[in-house]
Amino acid sequence: MGGMAERGVRVSDPRVMRALSHPARIEIVEYLNDSGAAVTATECASMVGLSPSATSYHLRELAKYGLVEQAPSRGDGRERLWRSVAAGLRIDPDMAEPAANAAARALVDLYLNRDLERARDWFSRLGTEPEEWRRVGAMRGDRLLITTDELKALVEKITELIEPYGIRERQDSAPEGARRVAFSMAAYPEPDRT
């Protein structure tokens, strides 16, 4: 998902969505997309909390579906390096196709559950966070009355505002005190009431 803007690798094939619909694989792809680094399975494993052999298996599966790729070797060619194929993913299924619809729903469910867990974790440790971070952490639940053109413009503005703060773009130049922040956004029409 990596954002609803028109960027990143388009994922529309139900087989690719099913391959991605695994918590470990989401973590691996997110880590590689964020860092932009070429890493070994062992290095990636330490970042996502898996064993090197499990990470290697997941990397091979992700590569099979074009979600990650092998990177050029750092030296003698004995170690296999992996990298992302883009800075993000864009889930864009053909919703008229039942298999794509089901695969997309499973993948969206995984992302939503992950975002919910992150929010719950934030609130569980709120009392241990520094005051400056407690004051700026936020969750909103607004409801809008808006046209499709206005919603499109709003999403584009939000995307434009957050892009300069992306981990991959900023990791080497972030100011002192910068932390990774989970930013989630969802905008969708409610059912018509007639």
Residue frames as a rotation matrix with the C-alpha (Angstrom) as fourth column:
MET 1
0.576 0.817 0.000 0.00
0.817 -0.576 0.000 0.00
0.000 0.000 -1.000 0.00
GLY 2
-0.382 -0.909 -0.166 2.66
0.865 -0.415 0.282 2.53
-0.326 -0.036 0.945 0.73
GLY 3
-0.631 0.209 -0.747 0.21
-0.165 -0.977 -0.134 5.29
-0.758 0.038 0.651 -0.14
MET 4
0.205 0.812 0.547 -2.78
0.569 0.356 -0.741 5.67
-0.796 0.463 -0.389 -2.41
ALA 5
0.333 -0.149 -0.931 -1.06
-0.588 -0.805 -0.082 8.16
-0.737 0.574 -0.356 -4.70
GLU 6
0.995 0.037 -0.094 -0.04
-0.100 0.519 -0.849 7.06
0.017 0.854 0.520 -8.18
ARG 7
0.167 -0.986 -0.005 3.44
-0.932 -0.156 -0.327 5.92
0.321 0.060 -0.945 -7.18
GLY 8
-0.255 -0.361 0.897 5.24
-0.689 0.719 0.093 2.71
-0.679 -0.594 -0.432 -6.44
VAL 9
-0.978 -0.114 -0.175 4.87
-0.201 0.746 0.635 -0.70
0.057 0.656 -0.752 -8.02
ARG 10
-0.104 0.993 -0.056 1.31
-0.983 -0.094 0.161 -1.44
0.154 0.071 0.985 -9.11
VAL 11
-0.967 -0.089 0.240 0.07
-0.151 0.955 -0.256 -4.69
-0.206 -0.284 -0.936 -7.58
SER 12
-0.198 0.940 -0.277 -3.03
-0.976 -0.214 -0.028 -5.97
-0.086 0.265 0.960 -9.36
ASP 13
-0.243 0.033 -0.969 -2.47
-0.426 0.894 0.137 -9.72
0.871 0.447 -0.204 -9.84
PRO 14
0.712 0.601 0.363 -4.35
-0.590 0.231 0.774 -11.78
0.381 -0.765 0.519 -7.22
ARG 15
0.693 -0.518 -0.501 -1.40
0.535 0.836 -0.125 -14.22
0.484 -0.182 0.856 -6.98
VAL 16
-0.361 -0.846 0.394 0.95
0.333 -0.511 -0.793 -11.35
0.871 -0.155 0.466 -6.12
MET 17
-0.009 0.444 0.896 -1.48
-0.726 -0.619 0.300 -9.99
0.688 -0.648 0.327 -3.52
ARG 18
0.925 0.346 -0.157 -1.78
-0.171 0.747 0.642 -13.44
0.340 -0.567 0.750 -1.96
ALA 19
0.278 -0.908 -0.313 2.02
0.696 0.415 -0.586 -13.79
0.662 -0.055 0.747 -1.89
LEU 20
-0.508 -0.461 0.728 2.28
-0.043 -0.830 -0.556 -10.43
0.860 -0.314 0.402 -0.14
SER 21
0.355 0.800 0.484 -0.51
-0.587 -0.211 0.781 -11.23
0.727 -0.562 0.395 2.36
HIS 22
0.471 -0.318 -0.823 1.81
0.687 0.717 0.117 -12.48
0.553 -0.620 0.556 5.07
PRO 23
0.990 -0.004 -0.142 2.91
0.091 -0.747 0.659 -10.35
-0.109 -0.665 -0.739 8.04
ALA 24
0.250 -0.968 0.000 6.59
0.409 0.106 0.906 -11.28
-0.878 -0.226 0.422 7.64
ARG 25
-0.188 -0.312 0.931 6.57
0.981 -0.013 0.193 -10.44
-0.048 0.950 0.309 3.94
ILE 26
0.750 0.478 0.457 4.91
0.475 -0.870 0.130 -7.09
0.460 0.120 -0.880 4.56
GLU 27
0.830 -0.484 -0.277 7.65
0.041 -0.443 0.896 -6.29
-0.556 -0.755 -0.348 7.11
ILE 28
-0.067 -0.895 0.442 10.42
0.688 0.279 0.669 -7.33
-0.722 0.349 0.597 4.69
VAL 29
0.033 0.135 0.990 9.02
0.932 -0.361 0.019 -5.30
0.360 0.923 -0.138 1.80
GLU 30
0.931 0.345 0.121 8.44
0.272 -0.876 0.399 -2.31
0.243 -0.339 -0.909 4.08
TYR 31
0.550 -0.797 -0.249 12.00
0.215 -0.154 0.965 -2.47
-0.807 -0.584 0.087 5.42
LEU 32
-0.302 -0.694 0.653 13.53
0.829 0.146 0.539 -2.73
-0.470 0.705 0.532 1.94
ASN 33
0.301 0.490 0.818 11.24
0.811 -0.583 0.051 0.00
0.502 0.648 -0.573 0.55
ASP 34
0.975 0.094 -0.200 12.05
0.200 -0.760 0.618 2.33
-0.093 -0.643 -0.760 3.47
SER 35
0.408 -0.901 -0.146 15.80
0.153 -0.090 0.984 1.80
-0.900 -0.424 0.101 3.44
GLY 36
0.871 -0.104 -0.481 16.48
-0.491 -0.255 -0.833 1.46
-0.035 0.961 -0.273 -0.26
ALA 37
-0.013 -0.955 0.297 19.41
-0.892 0.145 0.427 -0.69
-0.451 -0.260 -0.854 0.86
ALA 38
0.364 -0.039 -0.931 20.78
-0.507 0.830 -0.233 -3.87
0.781 0.557 0.282 -0.67
VAL 39
-0.013 -0.274 0.962 20.98
-0.990 0.139 0.026 -6.38
-0.141 -0.952 -0.273 2.18
THR 40
-0.815 -0.227 -0.532 21.62
-0.280 0.960 0.019 -10.05
0.507 0.164 -0.846 2.82
ALA 41
0.187 0.889 -0.419 18.89
0.073 0.413 0.908 -12.27
0.980 -0.200 0.012 4.24
THR 42
-0.114 -0.314 -0.943 20.80
0.934 0.289 -0.209 -12.25
0.338 -0.905 0.260 7.55
GLU 43
-0.967 -0.252 -0.031 20.91
0.250 -0.925 -0.285 -8.45
0.043 -0.283 0.958 7.69
CYS 44
-0.457 0.876 0.155 17.24
-0.445 -0.376 0.813 -8.23
0.770 0.303 0.562 6.76
ALA 45
0.076 0.472 -0.878 16.35
0.491 0.749 0.445 -10.89
0.868 -0.465 -0.175 9.34
SER 46
-0.590 -0.359 -0.723 17.80
0.806 -0.211 -0.553 -8.82
0.046 -0.909 0.414 12.17
MET 47
-0.971 0.227 0.075 15.70
-0.222 -0.973 0.069 -5.83
0.089 0.050 0.995 11.09
VAL 48
-0.215 0.963 -0.159 12.39
-0.688 -0.034 0.725 -7.70
0.693 0.266 0.670 10.80
GLY 49
-0.198 0.093 0.976 12.83
-0.945 0.246 -0.215 -10.13
-0.260 -0.965 0.040 13.70
LEU 50
0.889 0.446 -0.105 12.96
-0.456 0.845 -0.278 -13.43
-0.035 0.295 0.955 11.79
SER 51
0.323 -0.798 0.508 15.57
0.174 0.578 0.797 -16.16
-0.930 -0.169 0.326 11.37
PRO 52
-0.390 -0.547 -0.741 17.89
-0.644 -0.413 0.644 -15.79
-0.658 0.728 -0.192 8.35
SER 53
-0.946 0.036 0.321 16.53
0.222 0.796 0.564 -19.01
-0.236 0.605 -0.761 6.81
ALA 54
-0.008 1.000 0.003 12.89
0.815 0.009 -0.579 -17.85
-0.579 -0.002 -0.815 7.13
THR 55
0.278 0.056 -0.959 13.82
-0.207 -0.971 -0.117 -14.44
-0.938 0.231 -0.258 5.76
SER 56
-0.748 -0.620 -0.237 15.67
-0.401 0.138 0.906 -16.04
-0.529 0.772 -0.352 2.84
TYR 57
-0.645 0.599 0.474 12.59
0.704 0.708 0.063 -18.12
-0.298 0.374 -0.878 1.99
HIS 58
0.357 0.842 -0.404 10.31
0.597 -0.538 -0.596 -15.07
-0.719 -0.028 -0.695 2.10
LEU 59
-0.066 -0.467 -0.882 12.75
-0.447 -0.777 0.444 -13.03
-0.892 0.423 -0.157 -0.02
ARG 60
-0.939 -0.284 0.193 12.80
0.009 0.541 0.841 -15.74
-0.343 0.792 -0.506 -2.68
GLU 61
-0.256 0.931 0.260 8.99
0.910 0.322 -0.259 -15.86
-0.325 0.171 -0.930 -2.72
LEU 62
0.415 0.376 -0.828 8.75
0.199 -0.926 -0.320 -12.07
-0.888 -0.032 -0.460 -2.94
ALA 63
-0.487 -0.685 -0.543 11.28
-0.461 -0.327 0.825 -12.08
-0.742 0.652 -0.156 -5.80
LYS 64
-0.756 0.252 0.604 9.25
0.541 0.760 0.360 -14.71
-0.369 0.599 -0.711 -7.65
TYR 65
0.249 0.954 0.169 6.40
0.947 -0.203 -0.249 -12.18
-0.203 0.222 -0.954 -7.80
GLY 66
-0.076 -0.384 0.920 8.53
0.719 -0.661 -0.216 -9.14
0.691 0.645 0.327 -8.63
LEU 67
0.880 0.470 0.074 8.19
0.270 -0.621 0.735 -7.44
0.391 -0.627 -0.674 -5.24
VAL 68
0.563 -0.823 -0.071 11.93
-0.402 -0.348 0.847 -7.54
-0.722 -0.448 -0.527 -4.45
GLU 69
0.914 -0.318 -0.251 14.96
-0.131 0.356 -0.925 -8.35
0.383 0.879 0.284 -6.58
GLN 70
0.507 -0.837 -0.204 18.51
0.815 0.389 0.430 -9.56
-0.281 -0.385 0.879 -6.27
ALA 71
0.919 -0.295 -0.261 21.03
-0.315 -0.948 -0.037 -6.74
-0.236 0.116 -0.965 -6.10
PRO 72
0.512 -0.814 -0.274 24.59
-0.186 0.206 -0.961 -6.76
0.839 0.543 -0.046 -7.46
SER 73
0.607 -0.364 -0.706 27.09
0.743 0.574 0.344 -8.38
0.280 -0.733 0.619 -5.10
ARG 74
0.956 -0.286 -0.066 29.30
-0.214 -0.833 0.510 -6.23
-0.201 -0.473 -0.858 -2.88
GLY 75
0.120 -0.993 0.013 32.44
-0.857 -0.097 0.507 -8.13
-0.502 -0.072 -0.862 -3.72
ASP 76
-0.779 -0.620 0.094 33.23
-0.515 0.718 0.468 -11.77
-0.358 0.316 -0.879 -4.35
GLY 77
-0.352 0.717 -0.601 29.68
-0.770 0.143 0.622 -12.73
0.532 0.682 0.502 -5.28
ARG 78
-0.825 -0.007 -0.565 29.29
0.197 0.933 -0.300 -15.32
0.529 -0.359 -0.769 -2.53
GLU 79
-0.702 0.629 -0.333 26.62
0.361 -0.088 -0.928 -13.46
-0.613 -0.773 -0.165 -0.62
ARG 80
-0.400 0.683 0.611 23.20
0.808 -0.052 0.587 -12.90
0.433 0.728 -0.531 -2.15
LEU 81
-0.908 0.097 -0.408 21.91
0.131 -0.858 -0.497 -9.34
-0.398 -0.505 0.766 -1.77
TRP 82
-0.195 0.928 0.316 18.29
0.975 0.147 0.169 -8.24
0.111 0.341 -0.933 -2.02
ARG 83
-0.945 -0.017 -0.326 16.68
0.080 -0.981 -0.179 -4.84
-0.317 -0.196 0.928 -2.58
SER 84
0.018 0.994 -0.104 13.27
0.228 -0.105 -0.968 -3.34
-0.973 -0.006 -0.229 -3.20
VAL 85
-0.342 -0.059 0.938 12.06
0.935 0.080 0.346 -2.74
-0.095 0.995 0.028 -6.72
ALA 86
-0.059 0.358 0.932 10.51
0.331 -0.873 0.357 0.63
0.942 0.330 -0.067 -5.79
ALA 87
-0.871 -0.266 0.413 9.95
-0.229 -0.524 -0.820 2.97
0.434 -0.810 0.395 -2.86
GLY 88
-0.531 0.742 0.410 6.41
-0.608 0.003 -0.794 1.69
-0.590 -0.671 0.450 -2.34
LEU 89
-0.868 0.378 0.321 3.53
0.487 0.774 0.405 -0.48
-0.095 0.508 -0.856 -3.49
ARG 90
-0.621 0.755 -0.210 0.20
-0.757 -0.647 -0.091 0.56
-0.204 0.103 0.974 -4.94
ILE 91
-0.744 0.442 0.501 -2.55
0.334 0.895 -0.294 -2.03
-0.579 -0.052 -0.814 -4.49
ASP 92
-0.411 0.542 -0.733 -4.79
-0.769 -0.638 -0.039 -1.63
-0.489 0.548 0.679 -7.54
PRO 93
-0.757 0.113 0.643 -6.84
0.221 0.971 0.090 -4.78
-0.615 0.210 -0.760 -8.23
ASP 94
-0.734 0.657 -0.174 -9.52
-0.352 -0.149 0.924 -5.33
0.581 0.739 0.340 -10.83
MET 95
-0.769 0.419 0.484 -12.40
-0.494 0.092 -0.865 -5.38
-0.407 -0.903 0.136 -8.36
ALA 96
0.250 0.861 -0.443 -14.72
-0.968 0.206 -0.146 -6.93
-0.035 0.465 0.885 -10.96
GLU 97
-0.056 -0.361 -0.931 -12.59
-0.367 0.874 -0.317 -10.07
0.928 0.324 -0.181 -10.83
PRO 98
0.849 0.524 0.072 -13.68
-0.247 0.272 0.930 -12.18
0.468 -0.807 0.360 -7.81
ALA 99
0.528 -0.715 -0.458 -10.18
0.802 0.598 -0.008 -13.60
0.279 -0.363 0.889 -7.15
ALA 100
-0.441 -0.691 0.573 -8.64
0.460 -0.722 -0.517 -10.12
0.771 0.036 0.636 -7.22
ASN 101
0.207 0.628 0.750 -11.38
-0.447 -0.622 0.643 -8.78
0.870 -0.468 0.152 -4.97
ALA 102
0.944 0.169 -0.283 -10.84
0.130 0.596 0.792 -11.54
0.303 -0.785 0.541 -2.38
ALA 103
0.166 -0.966 -0.200 -7.03
0.923 0.223 -0.312 -11.20
0.346 -0.133 0.929 -2.49
ALA 104
-0.390 -0.267 0.881 -7.23
0.126 -0.964 -0.236 -7.41
0.912 0.019 0.409 -2.14
ARG 105
0.576 0.680 0.454 -9.61
-0.401 -0.249 0.882 -7.70
0.713 -0.689 0.129 0.81
ALA 106
0.802 -0.344 -0.488 -7.23
0.571 0.681 0.459 -10.10
0.174 -0.647 0.742 2.59
LEU 107
-0.222 -0.951 0.215 -4.28
0.842 -0.299 -0.450 -7.79
0.492 0.081 0.867 1.96
VAL 108
-0.164 0.254 0.953 -6.17
-0.211 -0.953 0.217 -4.68
0.964 -0.166 0.210 3.08
ASP 109
0.858 0.507 -0.079 -7.27
-0.073 0.273 0.959 -6.56
0.508 -0.818 0.271 6.22
LEU 110
0.377 -0.815 -0.440 -3.63
0.903 0.430 -0.023 -7.35
0.208 -0.388 0.898 7.00
TYR 111
-0.516 -0.565 0.644 -2.61
0.463 -0.817 -0.345 -3.69
0.721 0.120 0.683 6.56
LEU 112
0.183 0.669 0.721 -5.54
-0.361 -0.636 0.682 -2.42
0.914 -0.385 0.125 8.66
ASN 113
0.898 0.114 -0.425 -4.81
0.299 0.551 0.779 -4.89
0.323 -0.826 0.461 11.46
ARG 114
-0.042 -0.988 -0.151 -1.15
0.946 0.009 -0.323 -3.86
0.321 -0.156 0.934 11.42
ASP 115
-0.455 -0.075 0.887 -2.10
0.065 -0.997 -0.050 -0.16
0.888 0.035 0.458 11.62
LEU 116
0.614 0.748 0.252 -4.51
-0.276 -0.096 0.956 -0.90
0.739 -0.657 0.148 14.47
GLU 117
0.654 -0.458 -0.602 -1.78
0.725 0.606 0.327 -2.79
0.216 -0.651 0.728 16.36
ARG 118
-0.420 -0.844 0.333 0.62
0.713 -0.534 -0.455 0.13
0.562 0.047 0.826 15.89
ALA 119
-0.126 0.463 0.877 -1.99
-0.314 -0.858 0.408 2.56
0.941 -0.224 0.253 17.26
ARG 120
0.865 0.453 -0.215 -2.72
0.016 0.403 0.915 0.29
0.501 -0.795 0.342 20.23
ASP 121
0.233 -0.879 -0.416 1.00
0.927 0.330 -0.178 -0.02
0.294 -0.344 0.892 20.92
TRP 122
-0.480 -0.380 0.791 1.35
0.250 -0.923 -0.292 3.77
0.841 0.058 0.538 20.87
PHE 123
0.290 0.681 0.672 -1.43
-0.517 -0.480 0.709 4.21
0.806 -0.553 0.213 23.43
SER 124
0.850 0.011 -0.527 -0.07
0.360 0.718 0.595 1.42
0.385 -0.696 0.606 25.64
ARG 125
-0.008 -0.936 -0.352 3.31
0.998 0.017 -0.068 3.16
0.070 -0.352 0.933 25.94
LEU 126
0.400 0.263 0.878 2.00
0.394 -0.914 0.094 6.72
0.828 0.308 -0.469 25.95
GLY 127
0.998 0.056 0.039 2.91
-0.014 -0.395 0.919 7.19
0.067 -0.917 -0.393 29.61
THR 128
0.438 -0.899 0.016 6.55
0.560 0.286 0.778 6.31
-0.704 -0.332 0.628 28.94
GLU 129
0.227 -0.315 0.922 6.97
0.909 -0.272 -0.317 8.59
0.350 0.909 0.225 25.93
PRO 130
-0.778 -0.520 -0.351 8.65
0.602 -0.777 -0.184 11.99
-0.178 -0.354 0.918 26.30
GLU 131
-0.074 0.793 -0.605 6.19
0.386 -0.536 -0.751 14.87
-0.919 -0.289 -0.267 26.75
GLU 132
-0.417 -0.135 -0.899 7.16
-0.603 -0.699 0.385 16.42
-0.680 0.703 0.209 23.40
TRP 133
-0.951 0.077 -0.299 6.11
-0.189 0.619 0.762 13.25
0.243 0.781 -0.575 21.56
ARG 134
-0.579 0.798 -0.167 2.95
0.731 0.418 -0.539 12.75
-0.361 -0.434 -0.825 23.65
ARG 135
-0.169 0.513 -0.842 1.79
-0.006 -0.854 -0.520 16.23
-0.986 -0.083 0.147 22.62
VAL 136
-0.401 -0.061 -0.914 2.27
-0.817 -0.428 0.387 15.71
-0.414 0.902 0.122 18.88
GLY 137
-0.977 0.144 0.156 1.01
0.189 0.925 0.330 12.14
-0.097 0.352 -0.931 18.39
ALA 138
-0.476 0.843 -0.252 -2.48
-0.728 -0.538 -0.426 12.31
-0.494 -0.019 0.869 16.94
MET 139
-0.804 0.419 0.422 -5.40
0.569 0.747 0.344 10.31
-0.172 0.517 -0.839 15.65
ARG 140
-0.684 0.620 -0.384 -8.30
-0.614 -0.774 -0.157 11.88
-0.395 0.128 0.910 13.82
GLY 141
-0.685 0.548 0.481 -11.67
0.617 0.787 -0.018 10.56
-0.388 0.284 -0.877 12.79
ASP 142
-0.627 0.410 -0.663 -13.20
-0.411 -0.896 -0.165 13.32
-0.662 0.169 0.730 10.69
ARG 143
-0.131 0.628 0.767 -16.21
0.823 0.500 -0.269 12.97
-0.552 0.596 -0.583 8.45
LEU 144
-0.792 -0.284 -0.541 -16.38
-0.051 -0.851 0.522 15.20
-0.609 0.441 0.660 5.39
LEU 145
0.489 0.838 0.244 -18.97
0.374 0.051 -0.926 16.32
-0.788 0.544 -0.289 2.87
ILE 146
-0.201 -0.824 -0.529 -16.94
-0.425 -0.413 0.805 16.37
-0.882 0.387 -0.268 -0.32
THR 147
0.795 0.404 -0.452 -17.01
-0.566 0.227 -0.792 15.76
-0.217 0.886 0.410 -4.08
THR 148
0.786 -0.530 0.318 -14.76
0.566 0.824 -0.026 13.28
-0.249 0.201 0.948 -5.90
ASP 149
0.431 -0.646 0.629 -12.68
0.395 -0.492 -0.776 16.15
0.811 0.583 0.043 -7.34
GLU 150
0.516 -0.207 0.831 -12.28
-0.687 -0.680 0.257 17.72
0.512 -0.704 -0.493 -3.89
LEU 151
0.868 -0.190 0.459 -11.31
-0.211 0.695 0.688 14.38
-0.450 -0.694 0.563 -2.34
LYS 152
0.676 -0.647 0.353 -8.77
0.711 0.446 -0.543 13.75
0.194 0.618 0.762 -5.08
ALA 153
0.338 -0.529 0.778 -7.26
-0.046 -0.835 -0.548 17.21
0.940 0.150 -0.307 -4.52
LEU 154
0.694 -0.024 0.719 -7.20
-0.707 -0.206 0.676 16.68
0.132 -0.978 -0.160 -0.74
VAL 155
0.869 -0.384 0.312 -5.40
0.262 0.892 0.367 13.32
-0.420 -0.238 0.876 -1.01
GLU 156
0.500 -0.706 0.502 -2.90
0.648 -0.079 -0.758 14.85
0.575 0.704 0.418 -3.45
LYS 157
0.426 -0.310 0.850 -2.20
-0.454 -0.886 -0.095 17.74
0.782 -0.345 -0.518 -1.03
ILE 158
0.814 -0.109 0.570 -1.70
-0.508 0.343 0.791 15.38
-0.282 -0.933 0.224 1.91
THR 159
0.779 -0.544 0.312 0.59
0.609 0.774 -0.172 13.19
-0.148 0.324 0.935 -0.18
GLU 160
0.404 -0.621 0.672 2.59
0.313 -0.597 -0.739 16.25
0.860 0.508 -0.047 -1.23
LEU 161
0.580 -0.126 0.805 2.89
-0.679 -0.620 0.393 17.35
0.450 -0.774 -0.445 2.40
ILE 162
0.788 -0.219 0.575 4.18
-0.359 0.595 0.719 14.01
-0.500 -0.773 0.390 3.71
GLU 163
0.917 -0.398 0.026 6.49
0.267 0.565 -0.781 12.99
0.296 0.723 0.624 0.83
PRO 164
0.313 -0.879 0.359 9.52
-0.456 -0.471 -0.755 15.02
0.833 0.072 -0.549 2.03
TYR 165
0.091 -0.232 0.969 9.45
-0.993 0.047 0.104 13.11
-0.070 -0.972 -0.226 5.33
GLY 166
0.885 0.250 -0.393 9.59
-0.330 0.932 -0.151 9.58
0.329 0.263 0.907 3.84
ILE 167
0.721 -0.612 0.326 12.14
-0.105 0.369 0.923 7.36
-0.685 -0.700 0.202 5.57
ARG 168
0.434 -0.569 0.698 13.91
0.847 0.523 -0.100 6.38
-0.308 0.634 0.709 2.36
GLU 169
0.519 -0.168 0.838 14.29
0.502 -0.733 -0.458 9.97
0.692 0.659 -0.297 1.19
ARG 170
0.648 -0.103 0.755 15.29
-0.451 -0.851 0.271 11.39
0.614 -0.516 -0.597 4.56
GLN 171
0.933 -0.161 -0.321 17.25
0.337 0.705 0.624 8.67
0.126 -0.691 0.712 6.35
ASP 172
0.055 -0.998 -0.006 20.65
0.968 0.055 -0.244 10.24
0.244 0.007 0.970 5.65
SER 173
-0.658 -0.322 0.681 19.64
0.304 -0.941 -0.151 13.85
0.689 0.108 0.717 6.32
ALA 174
0.435 0.889 -0.146 17.00
0.497 -0.102 0.862 13.80
0.751 -0.447 -0.486 9.08
PRO 175
0.042 -0.402 0.915 17.55
-0.549 -0.774 -0.315 16.33
0.835 -0.489 -0.253 11.86
GLU 176
-0.892 -0.411 -0.189 18.58
-0.033 0.475 -0.879 15.25
0.451 -0.778 -0.438 15.34
GLY 177
-0.735 0.622 0.272 15.64
-0.372 -0.035 -0.927 13.90
-0.567 -0.782 0.257 17.32
ALA 178
-0.142 0.699 -0.701 13.75
-0.964 0.063 0.258 12.59
0.225 0.712 0.665 14.29
ARG 179
-0.573 0.064 0.817 11.91
-0.338 0.890 -0.307 9.30
-0.746 -0.452 -0.489 14.86
ARG 180
-0.922 0.382 -0.058 10.08
0.145 0.481 0.865 6.86
0.358 0.789 -0.499 12.66
VAL 181
-0.596 0.803 0.018 6.39
-0.479 -0.338 -0.810 7.76
-0.644 -0.492 0.586 12.74
ALA 182
-0.704 0.493 0.511 3.52
0.677 0.684 0.272 5.63
-0.216 0.537 -0.815 11.44
PHE 183
-0.640 0.536 -0.552 1.20
-0.516 -0.831 -0.209 7.82
-0.570 0.151 0.808 9.38
SER 184
-0.714 0.491 0.500 -2.03
0.638 0.750 0.174 6.19
-0.290 0.443 -0.848 8.21
MET 185
-0.638 0.580 -0.506 -4.72
-0.585 -0.793 -0.171 7.74
-0.500 0.187 0.846 6.11
ALA 186
-0.712 0.517 0.475 -7.97
0.667 0.711 0.224 6.36
-0.222 0.476 -0.851 4.84
ALA 187
-0.584 0.593 -0.554 -10.56
-0.522 -0.797 -0.303 8.31
-0.622 0.113 0.775 2.85
TYR 188
-0.936 0.339 0.094 -13.60
0.317 0.699 0.641 6.51
0.151 0.630 -0.762 1.48
PRO 189
-0.516 0.813 0.272 -17.25
-0.621 -0.573 0.535 7.31
0.591 0.107 0.800 0.87
GLU 190
-0.761 0.406 0.506 -19.83
-0.290 0.484 -0.825 6.14
-0.580 -0.775 -0.250 3.37
PRO 191
-0.685 0.582 0.438 -22.85
0.728 0.576 0.372 4.23
-0.036 0.574 -0.818 2.07
ASP 192
-0.751 0.526 0.399 -25.66
-0.284 -0.803 0.525 6.45
0.596 0.281 0.752 0.75
ARG 193
-0.801 0.589 -0.106 -28.57
0.337 0.298 -0.893 6.73
-0.494 -0.751 -0.437 3.14
THR 194
-0.836 0.549 0.011 -31.85
-0.258 -0.409 0.875 6.76
0.485 0.729 0.484 1.26
